[in-house]
């Protein structure tokens, strides 16, 4: 909508805040609580983080407008570009983003990602062998190990990449820096040689050096590998041009970050919720036992394991990997009769959107049956957006759903978890990019 029509629209009402800091303290201390507070105040609210104003929109049609129908009228925004620090698919803009997505899309088609199903189950089997009957494990950390190992193999053909490897440490340092940049308006530039900045720069240098070595090694030994890095190296655009080395590095960092952090978070919440809801857990076990009859799950088994997928989707409704999606308006516009000036940062929160009682009755309760196909198709467009929506929807969403469904089936077949009593499990949005449980989630393993 053009600027001349803006005066006919209404201004977004702002929630009360400190005259200087705005709502920074509330946002920092309890971000999810603050987002719920905004949602209770209304479907559209403005707030400030220090001097920066943000507009919160919380209806499915708002998400559909911003992320799908008028997606080209919004960018990722300066804040997100500053936090991520590269030009990978997650933050690249305009024609370049469309070019990169088209180039990479064949690697993420369902027929291609099906070839990774056996790798996922193979690593699950190897890691589960470490769990002894009666042992107490931290399922939060275990799921990070699972997904990091799987993505390390799928993306780089590297065995058992872990948080303790220097590459894993470097990636997690970059993740922590992105979170800090997004949540603090008072960050010193990385060019200033503080100890923190030096650590971030060293991690970035190590990451780029290691990835450059992998790229060169693939070129020197162009075997017929099936890892994603090899496929990206072979990809060509309409003019027959490959990606530059720097773009390959940016895309690998993006894929690895998204590929392990978000799925690990969703799986950790899955086991927590199943432990808290034994009837759903029992229904899941009955499906797995009946359909698999003792053999490990395969890609071909997935259509016969619908409840595994419904459990995963309902988990991501309650605990979406991203609690907030930011966009910046590229020009003056109007959303739902509210003025949105050019350059304004917009926040769509899957966390609050997924808790609307008019869309999901009893929104705080865990009900995987909400995502039975006949019920799911009745949901309003963009009512459930764990992977975003529109032209910028997560390119790996099919892989993530397949990985989650397979791991839930394989682990359910192997053992039953019971939560160790006396724990307080709450989301941590301060230290992680994805919405992960804060600290340990201890469960006792009962091998089946």
N, C-alpha and C positions, 0 to 999 in steps of 0.2 A: 504494500500500500504506500502511496506516495506521501511525501512530507506535508503537502498542502491539506491532506485530510486529517492530520494529527490533531489539530485544535478541536475537532468534533468528537474525539475520543476522550476518555477520562484518564486522569493521572493514577498511577498505581499507588495505593496507600502503603505507607511505611510503618513497620513496627517500631515501637519506642526503643531508643538506645542511648548510650552515652554521647554527650555532645561532641567529644573528640574521637573516642574509640569505636563509636557506633555499637554494634552487637558482637564485637570481637571477643570479649571475655566469655559470653554465653556460648558462642560458637566454638571457642577453644576448649572450654571445660566439658561440654556435653553436646557434641554436634548433632547427634541423632535426636536427642531431646529437644534441641533448638529447632530442628527441622519439623518435628512433630508439633511443636508450639506454633510454628508458622502455619502449618496445615490446619490446626484448630482455629487459628484466627481467620482464615479464609483461603479460597482457592488461588488468590493472587495477592502477593505481599512483597514489599520491598524491604531490604535491610542493608546495613553497611558493615563491612569489615575494615575498620579504620576509616580511611577516606574513600574506599572503593564501594560504590553502590551496586547491589545485585537485585535482580527481580526474580522472585520465586513463583513459578506457575505449576499448578498441581492437579490438573485434570487431564484425562486421557486425550481429549481433543487438543489440549495445549501441546502435549508431547507430539501428537500427530502433525500439528501445524509446524512446529519448530524443527522436528527431526525428519519428517517425511515430506509433507506437501510443499513446504517452502524452505527446504533444507539449504538450497543455494543462496538464500538470503542471510545465512548465518555462518560464521567461521568458528573454529575452535577457540579463538581468542588469544590475546597477548599473554594472559596468565598461564594458560595451558602450554603455549609454546615455550615460555620461560622455564616451566617446570620440567618438561620432557627433554628439551635441549637437543633434539635431532629433527630430521625431516622424514621420519618413518610414516607409515600409513596412518597411524593413530592421530597425527597432528598435521600432516601435509594438507595443502589447501587447493581448491579450484581445479583447474585443468590438470595440474601435475598429480593431484590425488586421484582423479579419474583415470589418468594414464597408468599410474602404479597399480591401482586396484584391478584394472583390466588385465595388466601383465601378470599379476599374482593370482587372480581368481581361479585359473585352471588347477592350481595346486590344492585348492580347498573345496573342489567339487566333491559331493558324496562318493562318487565312483572312485575318486583318487584316494580320499582319506580312508576308505575301507581297507586299503592295503596296510594301514597302520594298526588295525585292530589286534592282530596277533602280537605285535610288539607290546601293546598296552597290557594285554593279559599275561604275556611272558614276564614282564617286569613285575606285575602284581604278584604272580606266583613266587618269584624269587624273593621279593621283599617280605611276603607273608610267612615264608619259611623261617624268618627270624623271630616270629611271635610264638612263644611257648604257651601252652595251656596254663591259665591262671596268672599269667604275667600282667603287670600294670604298665601300660604304654601311654604316651602322650599322642593322642590321635591327631591333634593339630599339627604337630611336627611331623608325624608319620605321613600325613597327606602331602605335606610339602616335599618330603623325600620322594614319594611316589611320583608326583607330577613333575618334579625337577628331573628325575631320572628318565621319565618317559619323554619329556620334551627335549632333553639333551640328546636322546637317541634319535627321535623323529626329526629334529631340526639339524643336528650336527653329526649324527652317527657316532656319538660319544657315549661310552659306557659309564653309567653311574656318576653322572655329574651331580654334585651335592653342594649344600650351603657352605661346606668347609673347604671346597676347592677354591682356588684363587679366582677362577672365573665366576663361580657362584657368589663369592664374597663381593666381587666387583659389581655384579648385577644388583645385589641387594643394597649395596651402598648407593647406587644410582637410584633405586626405588625409594630409599629413605630420603634422599635429597629431593626427589620430586614431590613427595608428601610434604616435606618441610616448606618447600617453595609455595605449594598451593595453599598452605594454611597460615603462613606468616607473611604479613605485608611489610615486614621490617628486615628483610634479608640483605646481607652485604653482598656485593657483586663477587662472583667467583675469582675475579682478577686480584682481589685483595688477599695477600698470602697468610690468612689465618690457618691454624692447624686443621680446622674443619674443611676449609676450601681446598687445602693441599690434599687431604684424603680423598675428596670427591674428584679432583683433577687426576690424581694417581689412578683411581679406580677407572675413570673414563679412558685414560691412556692404556691401561692394561687390557681393558675390554676391546678397544679398537685394535690393539696390537695382536691379541689372540685371534680375533675374528679375521684380521688381514692374513694371518698365517694359515688359517683354515681355508680361506678363499684361494690363496696361492697354491696350497697343497692340492686342492681339487683341480686346479688348472694343470698342475704338473702331472697328476695321475687321474685323468678323467675316466675313472672306472664307472660302470653303470650302477651307481649308487641310487638308493631310493630315498635318501634324506631330503628334507625340504631345501637345505642350502644348495644341494646339487641341482634340484629342479629350478631354483631361482637363478642359478648361474646359467642354465640352459635357456631360460625364458627370453623371448625376443618380442619386441613390439611390432606394430604394423609396418614399420620401416626396416625391420630386421635388426634393430639395435638392442644390445643387452643393457642391463643396469650397470651404473658405475660402481666401483668398489665401495665408495662411501655410501651409496644408496643401499647396497647389499648389507653393509654393516648396520645402517640405521634400521632396515627392515628386520634383520636377525635379532637385534636388541628388542625391537617392538614385539616380535612374535614370541621370543623367549619369555619376556616379562609377562605378557598377557597369557601365554600358554601355561605357565605354572602357577603364578600368583593367584589368579582368579579362580581356577578350577580347584586348587588346593583349599581355598577359603570355602567354596561351596560344598566340597566333600566333608570338610571338618564339621560344618554346620549340619550336614546330612546325618552323620552318625550321632551327633548330640541330640538332634530332634527325634531320631528313631529310638534312642535310649529313653527319651522322655515320653514316648508314645508307643508303648509295647504292642498295642493292637495293630498299629501300622507296621511295626517291625515284624510281627508274626505273619501278617498278610504278605509282606515282601518275601520272607523266608519260604512260605508255601508256594509262591509263584516260582521262585528260583529252583526249589527242590523238584517241583512237578515238571517244569519245562526242561531243565538241564539234565536231570537224571544222573547227576554225578560227574558229567564231563564239563570241562572249563568252557565258559561262554565264548562264542565266536560272533563275528559280524552277522552271520546268517541267523543267529538266535535272537537278535534284537527285536524283531517284530513280535516274538512270543514272550517278550519281557516288558510289557507296557507299564506295569506298576513301578518297575525300577526307574523308568523315565519320568513317571508322574511324581515320584518321591523327589527326584532331582529338581524338577521344575518348581514344585511347591517349596522346596528349600530355597531356591533362588528368588521366589516371590518374597519370602520373609526376610531373607538375607541376600539381596542382590549383590553381585561382586562389586559394583560401583554404586555407592549410596547417592551420588550426585553426578549429573551430566551438565557440563558447562558449554554455553554457546555465546557468541558475541554478535550483535546485530550489525550488519554491514551497511545499513541505511535506516533512516527513520521508518518505522512500521507500526502496525497495530495488531495486537493479539487479543482476541475476545473483547474488543472494544476498549482496550487499555493501550495508552501511548507507550511506545518503546523507542526512545531516541537512538540514533546511530551511535555505535560504540558501547552500548549498554551490555553488561554481562547478564545472561539469563541462566537460571538454575532450574533444571528438571530433576527431581529426586525420585528415582525408582523406589527407594526405601519408603517414602510416604505415599507415592502413587499406588504402590502395591498394597497399601493398608487402607484404601478407601472402602468403607463398609457398603457403599452403594454398588461397588463392583464385586467385592469379595466379602460376603456376609461373614460375621465373626472373624474379622481380618487377622487377629492375633493367633488364631488357632491353626494347628498344622493339619491340613486336610488334603492329602495328595489327590483325592478323587476330584478335586476342582479341575484337574488337568486331564480327565478322561476326554478323549477326542471330541465326543458329542457336546461336552460342556465347554471345552476350551474354545471351540469355534464360535461360541455365542458371546465371547468377551468382546467389548468394544476395541476398535483398533488402537494400538499403542497403550492398552491398559496394563499389559505385562511386557516389560522391556528389560529383562536382565542383561541382554547383549546390545542395548540401544535399539535403534530402528532406522529405517530409511537407507539412503545411499551410503551412510557411514556405519551401518550395523557391523558388529564385530565380524571380520572376515573368517575367523576361526570358529564361528558358533556351531557349525555342524560337527566339527572335530570335538569341541568341548562337550556337546551333548552325547556323542558316541563314547567318548572317554569316560564321562560320568556314569553313563548307563552300564558300560562294561565293568568298570571298577566296583560299582555298587553290587552288581551280580556276582562278580568273582569273590569279593570279600564276604558277602553274605553267605555264599556257599561254604566258605572256609571256616568262619567263626561267628560267634555272637559277642557283642560288646555289652558291658554293663557299666554305667557311670559310677565312678568312685564317689561315695557320698561326701557332702560337706564342701563342694566346690561352688564358687560363684562364677558362672560363665557369662561374660558380657562382650559385646563387640568392641573392637579397638580400631578407631578411625584416626588415631593420632599418629601411629607408627607405621602403618601399612597403606599401600595404595588400594588394595582390595579390602572388602569388609570382612576381616578375619576375627575369630575369637581372640580376646586378649589373654595372653599367657597360655598355660597348659590346659588341655582338656584330657584329664586322666580317665582311662577306661580299663576295665579288667577284661582280658581276652579269655573266651571259652571256645576252644577249638571244637568244631562239630565233627 
